[in-house]
Amino acid sequence: MNKRELYEVADGKVVRKRMECPKCGPGVFMAEHGDRVSCGKCGYTEFKKKV
């Protein structure tokens, strides 16, 4: 994945498309999997709620 795929420009401002890791802080994005999101740097994981 290219870094340009993680951002978009809306109304003249840069918007991040992915969730950032709450432990590592800004600039560290979490990978999206089918049932969870996880940080590749520290291993923090959040499971998605089933509907």
Protein Blocks (a to p, Z undefined) as FASTA:
>chain_A
ZZklmpcceehiacdfbdcdfknoghiacdddfkbccdfklopacddddZZ
